[in-house]
Amino acid sequence: MTEWAIDWASVRDEVTRHLQALIRFETVNPPGNETPLAEYLATVLEREGIPAEVIESAPGRGNLVARIRGNGRARPLLLMAHSDVVSVEREKWTRDPFGGELVNGCVWGRGAVDTKGLVACELGVMLLARRLELPLERDLIFAVFADEEAGGQFGACWMWQHRRELIDAEYAINEGGGMALELGGRRFYLCQTGEKGAARLRLTARGEPGHASMPIPNTAMQHAARAILTLSTHTFPTVLTPTVIRLLRELGEALGKPVREQIAAVLADPTWERLAALPLGPAERRLLYAMTRNTAVPTIVHGGHRINVIPSEVVVEVDGRILPGQDPEVFAAEVQRLVGPNVEVELTSRGRGLEAEPDSPLFRTICETMAELDPGARVVPYLVPGGTDAKCLPGIKVYGFMPMRDHPEEFDLAHAHDERISVSTLEFATRALFEIVTRFCAPQARSR
């Protein structure tokens, strides 16, 4: 570890205060209204002598970018997160979702986990890097994007298209990873090295209308119901991406011969039955299922206009997710074959999955740092079943990592009622990210 006279309790308290302030900005998307939050961050950074800029892609849709310059020996490292949050059902929360209350060692509020907690930790790293005058060999960029929850068209994607020079980097640290798993008495930290692409679909079922008092066959509702049931029960083929292959091999290496032999069988003949037989808990098994296949999940149904009228058309929205290397058009055609000719399948949004090399200097730095911070633990790559802003930055190797050691269950509170994060997680994550940044961007600082 680097030898700095850092009072981590004070850092924890400062990061906590910033997170509380961030949560109090109500940045529900839509409409987002991220500019006031971005301006708050810019004020904090500029007060410490860190140049910061708020860039609006549209009125109220502010993106924050700050940079600490290095000597230019290597290309920049980007610390990234997003400031917008999903909506809340206030009546189902125990506390004010935008109150930022500190209760029993946890900061409560929408965005505490996704991802204002990461914003606060990365802000803490930037402040430490400036105060300690780290001898950076790379520029250190801090970007907080708007609009991630709605696809990034006013945030990371817009910035990449219109202001790329502000955020272009060789590597980035993002959301999406860092949760700890306990398997076979060992702790594993998942580091996102890839994510699935989006292939969202609209299914339109049609049939003859009629009076609901006189049932008829082959209605739009029946066709839609069959399509929903088909997709909800279908298991797409098992496909192992390079990220998942490495994940499985590292688990086998760490957990010993019986598991290693099971994994060898999986790699030789990948089937869900073999994967499901691995010694995993229900949550890990569900994650592995999503990581190893395309999925098509019906989520919204529109149809009918009167209780006594059989509708002529029913529309089903389907959230499709595809593995890296898969083609959205091919996936849509496969879904069309599954649901049959009575339902029309339309591809409404498309985006290919992506993977970063899980054997890179930054990934190795993350592994080495965590091995010292948490002896005996191991960092392994994984594929995020959902999507992040990484999809908007095709020229950057993006790794998702905010380590949650003591309370890995907090990861599941993203988008949930009573979202909250512990101050111990904030302290540990800030320390880990600072050590990673120091090792990677200022390696000579370790000899101080």
C-alpha positions as CSV (number, residue, x, y, z in Angstrom):
1,M,0.0,0.0,0.0
2,T,1.1,3.6,-0.5
3,E,2.5,5.3,2.5
4,W,0.4,8.4,2.9
5,A,-0.6,10.1,6.1
6,I,-4.3,9.9,5.3
7,D,-6.9,10.1,8.0
8,W,-9.4,7.7,6.5
9,A,-12.1,8.4,9.1
10,S,-12.0,12.0,8.0
11,V,-12.1,11.0,4.3
12,R,-15.1,8.8,5.1
13,D,-17.0,11.6,6.8
14,E,-16.3,14.0,3.9
15,V,-17.4,11.5,1.3
16,T,-20.5,10.8,3.4
17,R,-21.4,14.5,3.6
18,H,-21.0,14.8,-0.2
19,L,-23.2,11.8,-0.8
20,Q,-25.9,13.2,1.4
21,A,-25.8,16.5,-0.6
22,L,-25.9,14.6,-3.9
23,I,-29.0,12.6,-2.9
24,R,-30.8,15.8,-2.0
25,F,-30.7,16.9,-5.7
26,E,-33.8,15.2,-7.1
27,T,-32.4,14.0,-10.4
28,V,-35.2,11.5,-11.3
29,N,-35.0,10.7,-15.0
30,P,-37.1,11.8,-16.7
31,P,-36.7,14.8,-16.6
32,G,-33.2,14.4,-15.0
33,N,-32.5,18.0,-14.2
34,E,-28.9,17.0,-13.4
35,T,-27.3,20.5,-13.9
36,P,-27.7,21.7,-10.3
37,L,-25.9,18.6,-9.1
38,A,-23.1,19.0,-11.7
39,E,-22.7,22.6,-10.6
40,Y,-22.4,21.5,-6.9
41,L,-19.6,19.1,-7.9
42,A,-17.9,21.8,-10.0
43,T,-17.9,24.2,-7.0
44,V,-16.4,21.5,-4.7
45,L,-13.6,20.7,-7.2
46,E,-12.8,24.3,-8.2
47,R,-12.5,25.2,-4.5
48,E,-9.6,22.7,-4.4
49,G,-8.0,24.0,-7.5
50,I,-9.3,21.3,-9.9
51,P,-10.6,22.7,-13.2
52,A,-14.1,21.6,-13.8
53,E,-16.7,22.2,-16.4
54,V,-20.5,21.7,-16.6
55,I,-21.6,20.9,-20.2
56,E,-25.3,20.8,-20.9
57,S,-26.5,18.6,-23.7
58,A,-29.9,20.2,-23.4
59,P,-31.4,22.6,-20.9
60,G,-31.0,21.1,-17.4
61,R,-29.1,18.1,-18.6
62,G,-25.7,18.9,-17.1
63,N,-22.6,16.7,-17.4
64,L,-19.6,17.3,-15.2
65,V,-16.0,16.9,-16.3
66,A,-12.9,17.7,-14.3
67,R,-9.2,16.9,-15.0
68,I,-6.0,16.7,-13.0
69,R,-3.2,16.7,-15.5
70,G,-0.3,14.3,-15.4
71,N,3.0,14.4,-17.3
72,G,1.6,12.7,-20.4
73,R,3.7,9.6,-20.3
74,A,0.5,7.5,-20.7
75,R,-3.0,8.1,-21.8
76,P,-5.7,9.2,-19.3
77,L,-7.7,7.2,-16.8
78,L,-11.3,8.2,-16.6
79,L,-13.3,7.9,-13.3
80,M,-17.0,7.9,-14.4
81,A,-20.4,7.6,-12.9
82,H,-23.9,9.0,-13.5
83,S,-26.0,11.5,-11.6
84,D,-29.5,10.7,-12.7
85,V,-31.7,8.2,-10.8
86,V,-34.8,6.1,-11.4
87,S,-38.2,7.1,-10.0
88,V,-39.5,6.2,-6.5
89,E,-42.8,5.2,-4.9
90,R,-42.5,7.5,-1.9
91,E,-45.2,5.7,0.1
92,K,-43.2,2.5,0.0
93,W,-40.1,4.1,1.5
94,T,-39.3,4.1,5.2
95,R,-37.5,7.4,4.9
96,D,-37.5,10.4,2.5
97,P,-35.9,9.1,-0.7
98,F,-34.3,12.5,-1.3
99,G,-33.5,13.3,2.3
100,G,-30.0,11.8,2.3
101,E,-30.4,10.9,6.0
102,L,-27.6,9.2,7.9
103,V,-29.2,6.5,10.1
104,N,-27.5,3.6,11.8
105,G,-24.4,4.0,9.8
106,C,-26.1,4.2,6.4
107,V,-26.9,7.0,4.0
108,W,-30.5,6.6,2.8
109,G,-31.9,7.8,-0.6
110,R,-32.4,7.1,-4.2
111,G,-29.1,6.8,-5.9
112,A,-27.1,5.9,-2.8
113,V,-26.0,2.7,-4.7
114,D,-26.8,3.6,-8.3
115,T,-24.6,5.6,-8.6
116,K,-24.3,8.7,-6.4
117,G,-22.3,6.6,-3.9
118,L,-19.7,6.0,-6.6
119,V,-19.8,9.7,-7.6
120,A,-19.0,10.6,-4.0
121,C,-16.2,8.1,-3.7
122,E,-14.6,9.2,-7.0
123,L,-14.9,12.8,-5.9
124,G,-13.0,11.8,-2.8
125,V,-10.3,10.2,-4.9
126,M,-9.9,13.4,-7.0
127,L,-9.7,15.6,-3.9
128,L,-7.0,13.3,-2.4
129,A,-5.0,13.2,-5.6
130,R,-4.9,17.0,-5.7
131,R,-4.2,17.5,-2.0
132,L,-1.4,15.0,-2.0
133,E,-0.1,16.3,-5.3
134,L,0.2,12.8,-6.8
135,P,3.0,12.7,-9.5
136,L,0.6,11.5,-12.2
137,E,1.9,9.9,-15.3
138,R,-1.6,10.0,-16.8
139,D,-4.3,12.7,-16.7
140,L,-6.9,11.8,-14.2
141,I,-10.4,12.6,-15.5
142,F,-13.6,12.7,-13.5
143,A,-16.9,12.6,-15.4
144,V,-20.4,12.5,-14.0
145,F,-22.9,11.9,-16.8
146,A,-26.6,12.7,-17.1
147,D,-29.2,10.4,-18.5
148,E,-27.6,6.9,-18.0
149,E,-30.9,5.5,-16.7
150,A,-32.6,6.4,-20.0
151,G,-29.8,5.3,-22.3
152,G,-27.2,8.1,-22.2
153,Q,-28.4,10.2,-25.2
154,F,-28.1,13.4,-23.1
155,G,-25.1,12.1,-21.2
156,A,-22.2,9.8,-22.0
157,C,-23.3,9.1,-25.6
158,W,-23.8,12.8,-26.3
159,M,-20.4,13.7,-24.7
160,W,-18.6,11.1,-26.8
161,Q,-20.2,12.4,-30.0
162,H,-19.9,16.2,-29.3
163,R,-17.1,16.7,-26.6
164,R,-15.0,13.6,-26.9
165,E,-11.8,15.5,-26.3
166,L,-12.9,16.1,-22.7
167,I,-13.4,12.5,-21.8
168,D,-11.2,10.4,-24.2
169,A,-9.0,8.0,-22.2
170,E,-7.3,4.7,-22.5
171,Y,-9.1,3.1,-19.5
172,A,-12.1,3.9,-17.3
173,I,-13.4,2.8,-13.9
174,N,-17.2,2.7,-13.9
175,E,-20.2,1.3,-12.1
176,G,-21.3,-2.3,-12.4
177,G,-18.9,-4.3,-10.3
178,G,-17.2,-4.7,-7.0
179,M,-19.8,-6.8,-5.2
180,A,-18.2,-9.6,-3.0
181,L,-19.3,-13.2,-3.3
182,E,-18.6,-15.9,-0.6
183,L,-18.0,-19.2,-2.3
184,G,-16.4,-22.3,-0.7
185,G,-15.0,-20.2,2.1
186,R,-13.4,-17.8,-0.3
187,R,-14.2,-14.1,-1.1
188,F,-14.4,-13.1,-4.7
189,Y,-14.8,-9.5,-6.0
190,L,-16.6,-9.3,-9.3
191,C,-15.1,-6.7,-11.7
192,Q,-17.1,-5.9,-14.7
193,T,-15.1,-6.4,-17.9
194,G,-18.1,-6.6,-20.2
195,E,-21.8,-6.1,-20.6
196,K,-24.7,-7.4,-22.6
197,G,-26.2,-5.4,-25.4
198,A,-29.8,-4.2,-25.8
199,A,-32.2,-5.7,-28.3
200,R,-35.6,-4.4,-27.3
201,L,-38.6,-5.7,-29.1
202,R,-42.2,-4.7,-29.7
203,L,-44.5,-7.7,-30.3
204,T,-47.8,-6.9,-32.0
205,A,-50.5,-9.6,-32.0
206,R,-53.6,-9.1,-34.1
207,G,-56.9,-10.9,-34.5
208,E,-60.6,-10.3,-35.2
209,P,-62.4,-8.1,-32.7
210,G,-65.8,-8.9,-31.2
211,H,-68.2,-8.7,-28.4
212,A,-66.6,-10.1,-25.2
213,S,-69.9,-11.9,-24.3
214,M,-69.3,-14.1,-27.4
215,P,-65.8,-15.8,-27.1
216,I,-64.0,-16.4,-30.4
217,P,-60.8,-18.3,-31.2
218,N,-57.5,-16.9,-32.3
219,T,-57.8,-13.5,-30.8
220,A,-55.0,-10.9,-30.5
221,M,-55.1,-11.5,-26.7
222,Q,-54.7,-15.2,-27.1
223,H,-51.8,-14.8,-29.5
224,A,-50.1,-12.3,-27.2
225,A,-50.6,-14.6,-24.2
226,R,-49.0,-17.5,-26.0
227,A,-46.1,-15.3,-27.0
228,I,-45.6,-14.1,-23.4
229,L,-45.7,-17.6,-22.1
230,T,-43.3,-18.8,-24.8
231,L,-40.7,-16.2,-24.0
232,S,-41.1,-16.5,-20.3
233,T,-40.4,-20.2,-20.3
234,H,-37.8,-20.4,-23.1
235,T,-34.1,-21.1,-22.3
236,F,-31.9,-19.6,-25.0
237,P,-28.7,-21.6,-25.9
238,T,-25.8,-21.4,-23.5
239,V,-22.9,-19.4,-24.8
240,L,-19.6,-18.7,-22.9
241,T,-17.9,-15.4,-23.7
242,P,-14.2,-14.9,-23.0
243,T,-15.1,-13.1,-19.8
244,V,-17.2,-15.9,-18.5
245,I,-14.7,-18.5,-19.5
246,R,-12.0,-16.7,-17.5
247,L,-14.4,-16.3,-14.5
248,L,-15.2,-20.0,-14.4
249,R,-11.5,-21.0,-14.7
250,E,-10.5,-18.7,-11.9
251,L,-13.3,-20.0,-9.7
252,G,-12.2,-23.6,-10.4
253,E,-8.5,-22.7,-9.6
254,A,-9.5,-21.1,-6.3
255,L,-12.1,-23.6,-5.1
256,G,-10.1,-26.9,-5.7
257,K,-10.3,-30.1,-7.6
258,P,-14.0,-31.1,-7.4
259,V,-15.2,-27.7,-8.6
260,R,-12.3,-27.5,-11.1
261,E,-13.5,-30.8,-12.7
262,Q,-17.1,-29.6,-12.8
263,I,-16.0,-26.5,-14.6
264,A,-13.8,-28.4,-17.0
265,A,-16.9,-30.4,-18.0
266,V,-18.8,-27.1,-18.5
267,L,-16.1,-25.7,-20.7
268,A,-16.0,-28.9,-22.8
269,D,-19.8,-29.0,-23.3
270,P,-21.5,-25.8,-22.1
271,T,-25.1,-26.5,-21.0
272,W,-27.3,-24.8,-18.5
273,E,-27.7,-28.1,-16.6
274,R,-23.9,-28.4,-16.0
275,L,-23.7,-24.7,-15.0
276,A,-26.7,-25.0,-12.7
277,A,-25.0,-28.0,-10.9
278,L,-22.0,-25.8,-9.8
279,P,-22.0,-25.1,-6.0
280,L,-23.5,-21.6,-6.1
281,G,-26.2,-19.9,-4.2
282,P,-29.6,-18.9,-5.8
283,A,-28.4,-15.3,-6.5
284,E,-25.1,-16.4,-8.1
285,R,-27.0,-19.1,-10.1
286,R,-29.5,-16.5,-11.4
287,L,-26.6,-14.2,-12.3
288,L,-24.7,-16.9,-14.1
289,Y,-27.9,-17.8,-16.1
290,A,-28.2,-14.3,-17.4
291,M,-24.5,-14.0,-18.2
292,T,-24.5,-17.1,-20.4
293,R,-27.3,-16.5,-22.9
294,N,-29.5,-14.0,-24.7
295,T,-32.7,-13.2,-22.8
296,A,-36.1,-11.9,-23.9
297,V,-38.3,-10.8,-20.9
298,P,-41.9,-9.4,-21.5
299,T,-42.4,-6.3,-19.4
300,I,-45.2,-4.2,-20.7
301,V,-48.6,-5.1,-22.2
302,H,-50.9,-2.7,-24.1
303,G,-54.3,-3.8,-25.4
304,G,-58.0,-3.3,-25.3
305,H,-60.1,-0.2,-24.8
306,R,-63.4,-1.4,-23.3
307,I,-64.1,-4.2,-20.9
308,N,-66.8,-5.7,-23.2
309,V,-64.7,-5.5,-26.5
310,I,-62.3,-8.2,-27.7
311,P,-59.4,-6.1,-28.9
312,S,-58.1,-6.5,-32.4
313,E,-54.5,-5.7,-31.4
314,V,-52.3,-6.3,-28.3
315,V,-48.8,-5.0,-28.0
316,V,-46.1,-6.5,-25.8
317,E,-42.9,-4.8,-25.0
318,V,-39.9,-7.1,-24.5
319,D,-36.6,-6.3,-22.9
320,G,-34.1,-8.2,-24.9
321,R,-30.5,-8.5,-23.8
322,I,-27.8,-10.1,-26.1
323,L,-24.3,-11.3,-25.4
324,P,-21.2,-9.7,-26.8
325,G,-20.7,-10.9,-30.4
326,Q,-24.4,-11.4,-31.0
327,D,-26.3,-9.6,-33.7
328,P,-29.6,-7.7,-32.6
329,E,-31.2,-8.5,-36.0
330,V,-30.4,-12.2,-35.8
331,F,-31.8,-12.2,-32.2
332,A,-35.1,-10.5,-33.3
333,A,-35.4,-13.1,-36.1
334,E,-35.0,-15.9,-33.5
335,V,-37.7,-14.4,-31.3
336,Q,-40.0,-14.2,-34.4
337,R,-39.5,-17.9,-35.0
338,L,-40.3,-18.6,-31.4
339,V,-43.6,-16.6,-31.2
340,G,-44.8,-17.7,-34.6
341,P,-46.6,-16.0,-37.5
342,N,-49.5,-14.6,-35.6
343,V,-47.3,-12.1,-33.8
344,E,-45.2,-9.5,-35.5
345,V,-41.7,-8.8,-34.0
346,E,-40.2,-5.3,-34.4
347,L,-36.7,-4.4,-33.1
348,T,-37.1,-1.0,-31.4
349,S,-33.6,-0.4,-30.0
350,R,-30.4,-2.1,-30.6
351,G,-26.9,-2.1,-29.1
352,R,-24.2,-4.7,-29.3
353,G,-22.6,-6.0,-26.1
354,L,-19.0,-5.3,-25.3
355,E,-16.0,-6.8,-23.5
356,A,-12.7,-5.3,-22.2
357,E,-9.6,-7.4,-22.0
358,P,-9.6,-9.1,-18.5
359,D,-5.8,-9.4,-18.6
360,S,-4.8,-5.7,-18.9
361,P,-2.5,-3.5,-16.8
362,L,-5.5,-1.9,-15.1
363,F,-7.2,-5.2,-14.3
364,R,-4.0,-6.5,-12.9
365,T,-3.7,-3.3,-10.8
366,I,-7.2,-3.9,-9.4
367,C,-6.3,-7.5,-8.6
368,E,-3.1,-6.6,-6.8
369,T,-4.7,-3.8,-4.8
370,M,-7.5,-5.9,-3.6
371,A,-5.2,-8.7,-2.6
372,E,-3.4,-6.3,-0.3
373,L,-6.5,-4.6,1.1
374,D,-8.4,-7.8,1.6
375,P,-5.9,-10.7,2.0
376,G,-7.1,-14.0,0.6
377,A,-9.7,-12.4,-1.6
378,R,-9.6,-12.6,-5.4
379,V,-10.9,-10.4,-8.1
380,V,-12.6,-12.1,-11.1
381,P,-14.1,-10.7,-14.3
382,Y,-17.7,-10.9,-15.0
383,L,-20.3,-9.9,-17.6
384,V,-23.0,-7.4,-16.5
385,P,-26.4,-8.7,-17.7
386,G,-27.7,-5.1,-18.0
387,G,-26.1,-2.0,-19.5
388,T,-24.1,1.0,-18.4
389,D,-22.6,4.1,-20.0
390,A,-19.7,2.0,-21.1
391,K,-21.7,1.3,-24.3
392,C,-21.3,5.0,-25.2
393,L,-17.5,5.0,-25.1
394,P,-16.4,2.5,-27.7
395,G,-12.8,3.7,-27.7
396,I,-12.2,3.2,-23.9
397,K,-11.4,0.0,-22.0
398,V,-14.1,0.2,-19.2
399,Y,-14.0,-1.8,-16.0
400,G,-16.9,-1.6,-13.5
401,F,-15.5,-1.6,-9.9
402,M,-16.7,-0.2,-6.6
403,P,-15.8,-2.8,-4.0
404,M,-18.4,-3.7,-1.4
405,R,-16.7,-5.8,1.2
406,D,-18.7,-5.7,4.4
407,H,-22.2,-5.3,2.9
408,P,-22.3,-7.0,-0.6
409,E,-26.1,-7.1,-0.2
410,E,-26.2,-3.4,-0.8
411,F,-25.6,-4.0,-4.5
412,D,-29.1,-5.4,-4.7
413,L,-30.7,-2.2,-3.3
414,A,-30.1,-0.4,-6.6
415,H,-33.6,0.7,-7.9
416,A,-35.2,-0.8,-4.8
417,H,-37.3,0.7,-2.1
418,D,-35.2,2.0,0.8
419,E,-32.0,2.2,-1.2
420,R,-29.1,3.0,1.1
421,I,-25.4,2.4,1.5
422,S,-23.2,2.1,4.6
423,V,-20.5,4.6,5.4
424,S,-18.1,1.6,5.9
425,T,-18.7,0.7,2.2
426,L,-18.0,4.3,1.2
427,E,-14.7,4.4,3.2
428,F,-13.5,1.0,1.9
429,A,-14.5,1.8,-1.7
430,T,-12.8,5.2,-1.6
431,R,-9.6,3.8,-0.2
432,A,-9.5,1.0,-2.7
433,L,-10.1,3.3,-5.7
434,F,-7.5,5.7,-4.4
435,E,-4.9,2.9,-4.1
436,I,-5.8,1.7,-7.6
437,V,-5.5,5.2,-9.1
438,T,-2.2,5.8,-7.3
439,R,-0.7,2.4,-8.4
440,F,-1.9,2.9,-12.0
441,C,-1.4,6.6,-12.6
442,A,1.5,7.5,-10.2
443,P,3.5,4.3,-9.7
444,Q,6.6,6.2,-8.5
445,A,4.5,7.6,-5.6
446,R,4.7,4.2,-3.9
447,S,8.3,4.7,-3.1
448,R,7.7,7.9,-1.1
